[in-house]
Amino acid sequence: MVVNPETETLYDSDYCLWLEKTVHLLREGRWQELDIPNLVEEIADVGKSQKQALQSNLIILLLHLLKCKYQSQKRTASWLSSIAEHRDHIDIALADSFSLRAYIQEVFDKCYAKARKRAAIETELPLDTFPEQSPFSPEQTLDSGYDKV
């Protein structure tokens, strides 16, 4: 397969134009002109980015659920809004890629551990205030109707 040197250079100099040209080449079936190494890298990065965004949203969601549960007297509309916002972000990601639902199960405990540490920092409560295992199941965490915090 021949890589077009102009396209390869374009990837480094003008990423948006490279994307446009790559889409054009794909639509026209001009496979031999594609910058395959960079195209493969970009496709792989999209999957990584989706997973990283999902983890980030899950950590923040769990963080605010913990704060609401263990500092209920300080519960604010901002915390509740954050819970709703991050549930929405996760719902959107899952609607676009159902396979990410299994990924949530895979990373849930790791995300909870990070949220637990951040909750201790933000609330200034001892870390052992927050249980080592999540008091919320993954299903409860994602359920917009779940408000037993």
N, C-alpha and C positions, 0 to 999 in steps of 0.2 A: 504494500500500500504506500503510495506516494503522499507525503505531507507537503502541503503548499507552504513554502517559506514565508510568503506574505501573510498568511493567516496566522502562522506561528508567531511571527513578530507582532502582529496585531493583538494577540492575546496579552502580551506584555505591555503594549503601549496604549491600547484603548479597549478595555475589557467589554464595555457595552457594545461597541461596534463589532467586536469579535463574536459576541453572543448573537447579534442580529445576522451577521454573515453566516454563522454556523447554522442557525435556524433556516436561513435561505437555502444553504447547501443541502441540508437534510430534506427539506420539502421538495427540492428538485431531484433528490436521489443522486447527487454528485458526491458519492462516497469517497472517491479517490482524492478529492480536494479537502476532505475534512482533516482537522488537526486532532487526530484520534487520541494521542496521549493527554492533551489538556482536556478534551471532551470527557474522557474516562475519569479524570481527576475531578472535574466539576460535578459529574453525576454522583460520584462517591461522596463528595463534600455535601451535596444536598441532603443525602440521608443522614450524615453526621450532624449537620446543622439542625435538622428536624428533631433528632434525638436529644441534642444538647438543649434546644429550646424547651422540649417537653420536660426534661429534668429540671431546668431552671424554674419553669412554671409550677412544677410539682413541689419543689423545695419551698418556694414562697407560699404556696397554698398551705402546705403542712405547717410552716412557720406561723402563719396567721391563725390557723386552727388551734395550734398549741397555745398561742398567746391568748386567744379567746377563752380557751378551756381553763388555763392555769392562772390567768389574770383577768377573770371575768369582770371584776370591779373597774378595770381600766378599758374595757371593750369600747371601741370607737366605731363610728360609721366608716372611717377610713379602713379599718381592719376588715370589716364586713364587705366593703366595696372591693378590697383587694382579693378576698376569698372569691367573690363572684367573678371578678375580672380574670383571675387565673384559672378558675373552672371553665370560663368561656374560652380562653386560649387553648386549654387542653381539649375541650369539646370540638373546637374547630380543627385542631390537629388530628384528632381521631376520626372526624368526618372525612378528612382528606386521605387518611391512611389508616385503615382498620388494623393493620398489623402492629401499629404502635400500641394497641391495647395490651398485647402480650409483653411489649417492652416495658410498660408501666409496672407490670407484675415483677419483671426481672430487676428493675432498679428501685422499686418502692422502698425497701429497707435501707438502701444506701442514701436515698434522698431524705428519708426520715431522720437518719443519723445526722445529716448536715443541718436539717431544719431544727433538730433538737439542740445542737450546739449554738446555732444562731438565736434560738429562742432564749437560751440561758444568757447570752450576751445582751440581747435587746431588753429583756425583762429585768436583768440583774438578779435573777433568781438562781440558786444553785443548780448545777446541771442535773443532779439527782432528783430535782423536783419533777423532771420530765421522765417518764418511763423509758427504759431502753428499747422496748418494743412499742410500736405505734399504738395508741389507744383507738385509732381510727383504721378501719379496714380500707383497702384501696377503693372498694365500692362506695363506702361512706364518704371518703375523701372527695370523690368525683361527683357525688350525688348533690345536685343543686337544692334538693329538698331536705338534705341532711343538715340540721341545725342544732343538734344535741351537744353543742360545745359549751 
